[in-house]
Amino acid sequence: MHKTKAAHTFESVIVEFHKPFKKKTVLGTIYRAPGTDLNVFNTEFEELLQTLSGKNRLILTGDYNINLLSHMSHPETDKFLNILYAHSLLPTIKKPTRITDHSATLIDNIFTNMFDDNQLSGIIIDDLSDHLPVFYINRENIIKLKTTEYVYKNMRQINEENLSNFSLKLQNTDWCIEDFDVNTMYNAFNNKFSTTYNEIMPIKTKRIKLYHNKYKPWITHSIITSAKKKNQLYQDYLRKKTLESKIKYSKYRNKFTSIIRAAEKAYYANRFESLKGNMKETWNLINNLIKNNATGKPVVKEILSNDQIVNDPTDIANKFNEFFY
């Protein structure tokens, strides 16, 4: 773990991994506050890169608040890119990461000196914040944990197109029934109606992916479908940037948030209701709720400090205290 000594224009944390990679990998995250002197930042950032020079594999992520899309017209931004190039670092993100009604800027990025077929990077279109999440994946270290599970269900495909066709078919159906017996007339009507219904919207077997969520069991397939629609509306808004698309997305997002909260509330209300009279299981549920909302136990077993491995818990705590002091 390294700490930048003279970084007055940005914050950084640099970590060096030894396992499970075959070669040492240095991962850093950097935040540069908007409005700080870019010339000073370039100087201090280059000093950081010089301390990291010679590392086999380097990945630097962060919010730099430097719009790379303006490097042709902004000398300081162009200098920032040249510093990266001089240390064999290239940006993996090349499209805007912050999009508003009036602007689109590329201020979040992941720079690396690793480029081969095992690397994958991109932008996730999601409304978690006003910055789009970026990602970088090293395929050679991906571990497949579990085979996808599926179930098969008999379902009818009910959508606007099928409903429209069904309505049109009913309108063109001959409903003339030459009989005066009520039961006979009803059965004839029901047969025609059911035949048309099954013809337009037949039952089909559909394969559905099982969704396991240990920590949020109230998330159903319907909620996942709604989340996908919310993201589609968000993408539509980013693409069009019209008032109409923004209002449509905002209304659906607010409704979706309400649905999530109601689903969680209903789930726990039903769980507590089902455990009435069982104090042991009720307290287990309460403890699980507290545990899920609490900070987990430390998982750091050893760190490398000044080229020495530290594995004693007290010494690890002291090293972290020294680092952040």
JOJOHU-V769752 format. One record per residue. N is the residue number from 0. RES is the residue in one small letter. SS is DSSP state (H for helix, E for strand, - for the rest). NEAR is the number of other ideal C-beta (glycine too) atoms within 12 Angstrom. Layout:
BEGIN
n:N res:RES ss:SS near:NEAR
n:N res:RES ss:SS near:NEAR
END
This chain:
BEGIN
n:0 res:m ss:- near:27
n:1 res:h ss:E near:25
n:2 res:k ss:- near:22
n:3 res:t ss:- near:29
n:4 res:k ss:- near:13
n:5 res:a ss:- near:18
n:6 res:a ss:- near:27
n:7 res:h ss:- near:18
n:8 res:t ss:- near:31
n:9 res:f ss:- near:33
n:10 res:e ss:E near:24
n:11 res:s ss:E near:34
n:12 res:v ss:E near:24
n:13 res:i ss:E near:30
n:14 res:v ss:E near:26
n:15 res:e ss:E near:28
n:16 res:f ss:E near:24
n:17 res:h ss:- near:19
n:18 res:k ss:- near:14
n:19 res:p ss:- near:13
n:20 res:f ss:- near:19
n:21 res:k ss:- near:13
n:22 res:k ss:- near:19
n:23 res:k ss:- near:21
n:24 res:t ss:E near:28
n:25 res:v ss:E near:36
n:26 res:l ss:E near:30
n:27 res:g ss:E near:36
n:28 res:t ss:E near:26
n:29 res:i ss:E near:35
n:30 res:y ss:E near:25
n:31 res:r ss:- near:34
n:32 res:a ss:- near:20
n:33 res:p ss:- near:18
n:34 res:g ss:- near:11
n:35 res:t ss:- near:23
n:36 res:d ss:- near:17
n:37 res:l ss:H near:29
n:38 res:n ss:H near:19
n:39 res:v ss:H near:21
n:40 res:f ss:H near:34
n:41 res:n ss:H near:30
n:42 res:t ss:H near:23
n:43 res:e ss:H near:28
n:44 res:f ss:H near:42
n:45 res:e ss:H near:27
n:46 res:e ss:H near:23
n:47 res:l ss:H near:37
n:48 res:l ss:H near:33
n:49 res:q ss:H near:17
n:50 res:t ss:H near:24
n:51 res:l ss:H near:32
n:52 res:s ss:- near:18
n:53 res:g ss:- near:14
n:54 res:k ss:- near:29
n:55 res:n ss:- near:20
n:56 res:r ss:E near:31
n:57 res:l ss:E near:34
n:58 res:i ss:E near:38
n:59 res:l ss:E near:42
n:60 res:t ss:E near:31
n:61 res:g ss:E near:32
n:62 res:d ss:E near:31
n:63 res:y ss:- near:43
n:64 res:n ss:- near:28
n:65 res:i ss:- near:41
n:66 res:n ss:- near:29
n:67 res:l ss:H near:32
n:68 res:l ss:H near:25
n:69 res:s ss:H near:21
n:70 res:h ss:- near:24
n:71 res:m ss:- near:11
n:72 res:s ss:- near:11
n:73 res:h ss:- near:19
n:74 res:p ss:H near:15
n:75 res:e ss:H near:28
n:76 res:t ss:H near:29
n:77 res:d ss:H near:21
n:78 res:k ss:H near:22
n:79 res:f ss:H near:39
n:80 res:l ss:H near:30
n:81 res:n ss:H near:18
n:82 res:i ss:H near:31
n:83 res:l ss:H near:32
n:84 res:y ss:H near:18
n:85 res:a ss:H near:18
n:86 res:h ss:- near:27
n:87 res:s ss:- near:21
n:88 res:l ss:- near:33
n:89 res:l ss:E near:25
n:90 res:p ss:E near:33
n:91 res:t ss:- near:31
n:92 res:i ss:- near:33
n:93 res:k ss:- near:20
n:94 res:k ss:- near:24
n:95 res:p ss:- near:27
n:96 res:t ss:- near:40
n:97 res:r ss:E near:31
n:98 res:i ss:E near:29
n:99 res:t ss:- near:17
n:100 res:d ss:- near:15
n:101 res:h ss:- near:8
n:102 res:s ss:- near:16
n:103 res:a ss:E near:22
n:104 res:t ss:E near:29
n:105 res:l ss:- near:31
n:106 res:i ss:- near:34
n:107 res:d ss:E near:39
n:108 res:n ss:E near:43
n:109 res:i ss:E near:37
n:110 res:f ss:E near:40
n:111 res:t ss:E near:33
n:112 res:n ss:- near:29
n:113 res:m ss:- near:32
n:114 res:f ss:- near:20
n:115 res:d ss:- near:12
n:116 res:d ss:- near:9
n:117 res:n ss:- near:17
n:118 res:q ss:E near:23
n:119 res:l ss:E near:20
n:120 res:s ss:E near:29
n:121 res:g ss:E near:19
n:122 res:i ss:E near:26
n:123 res:i ss:E near:22
n:124 res:i ss:- near:27
n:125 res:d ss:- near:22
n:126 res:d ss:- near:27
n:127 res:l ss:- near:15
n:128 res:s ss:- near:13
n:129 res:d ss:- near:21
n:130 res:h ss:- near:27
n:131 res:l ss:- near:31
n:132 res:p ss:E near:22
n:133 res:v ss:E near:34
n:134 res:f ss:E near:22
n:135 res:y ss:E near:34
n:136 res:i ss:E near:19
n:137 res:n ss:E near:28
n:138 res:r ss:H near:15
n:139 res:e ss:H near:18
n:140 res:n ss:H near:20
n:141 res:i ss:- near:12
n:142 res:i ss:- near:9
n:143 res:k ss:- near:8
n:144 res:l ss:- near:7
n:145 res:k ss:- near:8
n:146 res:t ss:- near:8
n:147 res:t ss:- near:13
n:148 res:e ss:- near:12
n:149 res:y ss:E near:13
n:150 res:v ss:E near:15
n:151 res:y ss:E near:13
n:152 res:k ss:E near:15
n:153 res:n ss:E near:13
n:154 res:m ss:E near:17
n:155 res:r ss:E near:19
n:156 res:q ss:- near:18
n:157 res:i ss:- near:17
n:158 res:n ss:- near:13
n:159 res:e ss:H near:10
n:160 res:e ss:H near:13
n:161 res:n ss:H near:21
n:162 res:l ss:H near:17
n:163 res:s ss:H near:15
n:164 res:n ss:H near:20
n:165 res:f ss:H near:27
n:166 res:s ss:H near:17
n:167 res:l ss:H near:14
n:168 res:k ss:H near:21
n:169 res:l ss:H near:21
n:170 res:q ss:H near:12
n:171 res:n ss:- near:12
n:172 res:t ss:- near:22
n:173 res:d ss:- near:13
n:174 res:w ss:- near:16
n:175 res:c ss:- near:10
n:176 res:i ss:- near:19
n:177 res:e ss:- near:10
n:178 res:d ss:- near:13
n:179 res:f ss:- near:8
n:180 res:d ss:- near:11
n:181 res:v ss:H near:11
n:182 res:n ss:H near:12
n:183 res:t ss:H near:14
n:184 res:m ss:H near:17
n:185 res:y ss:H near:15
n:186 res:n ss:H near:15
n:187 res:a ss:H near:21
n:188 res:f ss:H near:21
n:189 res:n ss:H near:16
n:190 res:n ss:H near:17
n:191 res:k ss:H near:22
n:192 res:f ss:H near:19
n:193 res:s ss:H near:19
n:194 res:t ss:H near:18
n:195 res:t ss:H near:25
n:196 res:y ss:H near:23
n:197 res:n ss:H near:17
n:198 res:e ss:H near:18
n:199 res:i ss:H near:25
n:200 res:m ss:- near:23
n:201 res:p ss:- near:19
n:202 res:i ss:E near:15
n:203 res:k ss:E near:15
n:204 res:t ss:E near:14
n:205 res:k ss:E near:16
n:206 res:r ss:E near:14
n:207 res:i ss:E near:19
n:208 res:k ss:E near:16
n:209 res:l ss:- near:16
n:210 res:y ss:- near:21
n:211 res:h ss:- near:14
n:212 res:n ss:- near:17
n:213 res:k ss:- near:9
n:214 res:y ss:- near:14
n:215 res:k ss:- near:18
n:216 res:p ss:- near:20
n:217 res:w ss:- near:24
n:218 res:i ss:- near:22
n:219 res:t ss:- near:21
n:220 res:h ss:H near:20
n:221 res:s ss:H near:17
n:222 res:i ss:H near:28
n:223 res:i ss:H near:23
n:224 res:t ss:H near:18
n:225 res:s ss:H near:23
n:226 res:a ss:H near:28
n:227 res:k ss:H near:18
n:228 res:k ss:H near:21
n:229 res:k ss:H near:30
n:230 res:n ss:H near:24
n:231 res:q ss:H near:23
n:232 res:l ss:H near:29
n:233 res:y ss:H near:30
n:234 res:q ss:H near:22
n:235 res:d ss:H near:21
n:236 res:y ss:H near:28
n:237 res:l ss:H near:28
n:238 res:r ss:H near:17
n:239 res:k ss:H near:18
n:240 res:k ss:- near:20
n:241 res:t ss:- near:14
n:242 res:l ss:H near:12
n:243 res:e ss:H near:14
n:244 res:s ss:H near:21
n:245 res:k ss:H near:23
n:246 res:i ss:H near:16
n:247 res:k ss:H near:21
n:248 res:y ss:H near:29
n:249 res:s ss:H near:19
n:250 res:k ss:H near:17
n:251 res:y ss:H near:26
n:252 res:r ss:H near:26
n:253 res:n ss:H near:17
n:254 res:k ss:H near:20
n:255 res:f ss:H near:29
n:256 res:t ss:H near:19
n:257 res:s ss:H near:16
n:258 res:i ss:H near:25
n:259 res:i ss:H near:24
n:260 res:r ss:H near:16
n:261 res:a ss:H near:17
n:262 res:a ss:H near:25
n:263 res:e ss:H near:24
n:264 res:k ss:H near:15
n:265 res:a ss:H near:18
n:266 res:y ss:H near:23
n:267 res:y ss:H near:23
n:268 res:a ss:H near:16
n:269 res:n ss:H near:16
n:270 res:r ss:H near:22
n:271 res:f ss:H near:21
n:272 res:e ss:H near:14
n:273 res:s ss:H near:14
n:274 res:l ss:- near:19
n:275 res:k ss:- near:13
n:276 res:g ss:- near:10
n:277 res:n ss:- near:14
n:278 res:m ss:H near:12
n:279 res:k ss:H near:11
n:280 res:e ss:H near:16
n:281 res:t ss:H near:19
n:282 res:w ss:H near:14
n:283 res:n ss:H near:16
n:284 res:l ss:H near:25
n:285 res:i ss:H near:18
n:286 res:n ss:H near:14
n:287 res:n ss:H near:19
n:288 res:l ss:H near:18
n:289 res:i ss:H near:12
n:290 res:k ss:H near:14
n:291 res:n ss:H near:18
n:292 res:n ss:H near:11
n:293 res:a ss:- near:10
n:294 res:t ss:- near:9
n:295 res:g ss:- near:10
n:296 res:k ss:- near:9
n:297 res:p ss:- near:12
n:298 res:v ss:- near:10
n:299 res:v ss:- near:20
n:300 res:k ss:- near:13
n:301 res:e ss:- near:19
n:302 res:i ss:E near:29
n:303 res:l ss:E near:22
n:304 res:s ss:E near:25
n:305 res:n ss:- near:14
n:306 res:d ss:- near:12
n:307 res:q ss:E near:14
n:308 res:i ss:E near:17
n:309 res:v ss:E near:23
n:310 res:n ss:- near:15
n:311 res:d ss:- near:16
n:312 res:p ss:H near:17
n:313 res:t ss:H near:11
n:314 res:d ss:H near:18
n:315 res:i ss:H near:24
n:316 res:a ss:H near:17
n:317 res:n ss:H near:16
n:318 res:k ss:H near:25
n:319 res:f ss:H near:20
n:320 res:n ss:H near:12
n:321 res:e ss:H near:16
n:322 res:f ss:H near:21
n:323 res:f ss:H near:12
n:324 res:y ss:- near:8
END
